[in-house]
Amino acid sequence: MNTEQGQFTVEIIYALPQQQKRIKVNIEPGTTCIDAVKQSDMQRYFPEIDLETVKLGIFSRSVKHSEVLQPGQRVEIYRALIADPKDVRRKRAEKAKDEGRVNKITGAKL
C-alpha cells in the first residue's frame, strides 16, 4: 500500500449510468480531497467535471474540497442531479390523481 515513506493510497471514483472509472493515487499526508482528484487526472476521461464546483464525498458522506484524506479512503465525485426528486415525486402523484389511480380526497391508492 505504501510506495514511499509517508505516502498512502486513496481511490478516486466517478460514475455515469453506463460507465465508471476508479483510479488509485498515492498521496502525501495532508493532501485534500480536491488535490487528490486533480492528481488522479479524472478530467482526462470525463472532461465535463468542473473542479471548481464539483461535489465530493467519502464513502457516501458529503465533504468539503478542503477535507484532508486518511489512508484507504475513497473519494467519490458526484454528478449534478438532472431533476429535483421532490418535484418528480409531486408530478407523479398529480398524474396518478388525474388518471384516477388514487382517491382525490385522501390520496390513498384505489
C-alpha positions in Angstrom: 0.0 0.0 0.0 2.8 2.5 0.8 5.1 3.2 -2.1 7.4 5.6 -0.3 7.9 6.7 3.2 4.7 8.5 4.4 2.7 8.1 1.2 -0.6 6.2 1.2 -3.1 5.2 -1.4 -6.7 6.5 -1.9 -9.2 5.8 -4.6 -11.0 8.3 -6.8 -14.3 7.2 -8.3 -16.6 8.8 -10.9 -19.6 7.0 -12.4 -22.1 7.6 -15.2 -25.1 5.3 -15.8 -23.2 3.3 -18.4 -19.6 3.8 -17.4 -17.5 4.2 -14.3 -13.8 4.9 -13.6 -11.8 4.0 -10.5 -8.3 5.5 -10.1 -5.9 4.8 -7.3 -3.4 7.5 -6.4 -0.5 7.7 -4.0 -0.7 10.9 -1.9 1.3 12.6 0.8 -0.2 13.0 4.3 -2.2 16.3 4.5 -3.5 16.0 0.9 -7.0 17.4 0.5 -9.9 15.7 -1.4 -9.7 18.2 -4.3 -5.9 17.8 -4.6 -6.3 14.0 -4.9 -9.0 14.4 -7.6 -6.7 16.7 -9.5 -3.8 14.3 -9.1 -6.0 11.4 -10.4 -6.5 13.4 -13.7 -10.1 12.1 -13.8 -10.9 15.0 -16.2 -8.9 13.4 -18.9 -11.6 10.7 -19.0 -14.6 12.9 -18.2 -14.0 16.5 -19.4 -17.4 17.6 -18.1 -16.1 17.5 -14.5 -15.8 21.1 -13.3 -13.2 21.1 -10.4 -14.4 24.4 -9.1 -18.0 23.4 -8.5 -17.9 19.6 -8.3 -19.4 17.9 -5.2 -17.3 15.4 -3.4 -17.9 12.6 -0.9 -16.1 10.0 1.1 -18.0 6.7 1.4 -21.3 8.4 0.6 -20.7 11.3 3.1 -20.6 14.7 1.5 -17.3 16.5 2.2 -15.7 19.9 1.5 -12.9 20.2 -1.1 -10.5 21.1 1.7 -11.1 17.9 3.8 -7.8 16.1 4.5 -7.7 12.5 3.4 -6.8 9.4 5.5 -5.3 6.1 4.3 -7.7 3.8 2.5 -10.4 6.4 1.9 -12.4 6.6 -1.3 -13.2 10.0 -2.8 -16.4 10.0 -4.8 -17.1 12.6 -7.5 -20.8 13.4 -7.6 -22.7 14.4 -10.7 -25.4 17.1 -10.7 -29.0 16.0 -10.4 -30.9 16.0 -13.6 -34.2 16.7 -11.8 -35.2 17.6 -8.2 -36.5 14.4 -6.6 -39.3 16.3 -4.8 -40.6 17.8 -8.0 -40.5 14.4 -9.7 -42.5 12.8 -6.9 -45.0 15.6 -6.8 -45.6 15.4 -10.6 -46.0 11.6 -10.4 -48.6 12.0 -7.6 -50.5 14.6 -9.5 -50.6 12.4 -12.6 -51.9 9.5 -10.6 -54.6 11.7 -9.2 -55.6 13.0 -12.6 -55.7 9.5 -14.0 -57.9 8.3 -11.2 -55.4 5.9 -9.7 -55.7 7.5 -6.2 -58.5 8.8 -4.0 -58.7 12.5 -4.7 -59.5 13.3 -1.1 -57.2 11.0 0.9 -54.5 10.3 -1.6 -54.8 6.5 -1.0 -54.4 4.1 -3.8 -57.7 2.7 -5.3 
